[in-house]
Amino acid sequence: MANRALAGKTVLVTRDKRQAASFSAKLRAVGAVPIEIPLIAIRPAAAPEAIAALAGRLGEYRWLVLTSVNAVRFFFPHVSLPRPLPNVAVVGRKTAAALVEYGVSPALVPDDFTAERLAAMLAPRVKQGDRVLFVKGDLASPTLPEALRKAGAAVDEFTVYQTVPDLSGREPLLALLRERKLDAITLMSPSAVHSLARLLGEEASALLSGVAVACIGPVTKKAAEREGITVHICPADYTTDGIIKAMEQYFSMEGR
């Protein structure tokens, strides 16, 4: 029998508008009622000409590293395929799936979807002097490029997109919280956490009382805790499917 613990639960989806729809669809499939109020927006951080010029020099690199779906979304439309590509390494299944849409199969996908795990797996594969291109967002952790440089690689970092706060939904979100209409809030990145904390200000603790806060993974959870936000749900599988299962488990236990 399917777990229906989320049936009728109102869940706030805080992802960028482009990415919110698929997550909301998954929530509806398990009976939840998603409400989309983006806390962040994803914007291009480089001119198309600069991206295209770099994409044209991919043959100079031994490895291409992408740690998010957004890195693929902003970079690969400028890559002329078919053409010889470097070995491609990505953080997780979603990024790998985004690449497959372009006919590209990554050579390396870690079992633990973190930059730290990818660094640990990729560093031993890098030889002294290997050139690596790291296509990233403006908030990417320095862990991976630092580990590769220590292994002897020459790493070029290229910021292809930026994450900015989206406070346009402040009033409807405050209304939902004050009227106690939300059962859960999902936070999918530290930037979403910081945007929420900025939006709620000193009222955060009172407004979030009685609302289950679900974070996509430990990095986002730590960011929330540093902001003084209590986290109730954090899945072992850092994906949208994982956070939905974790919320189902949480509300199943709550009902006992």
Buried (B, 14 or more C-beta within 10 A) or exposed (E): EEBBBBEEBBBBBBBBEEBBEEBBEBBEEBBBBBBBBBBBBBEBBBEEEEBBEBBEEBEEBBBBBBBBBBBBBBBBEBBEEEEEBBBBBBBBBBBBEBBEEEEBEBBBBBEBBBBBBBBBBBBEBBEEEBBBBBBBBEBBBEBBBEBBBEBEBBBBBBBBBBBEBBBEBBEEBBEBBEEEEBBBBBBBBBBBBBBBBBBBEEEBEEBBEEBBBBBBBBBBBBBBEEBEBEBBBBBEBBBBEBBBBBBBBBBEEEEE
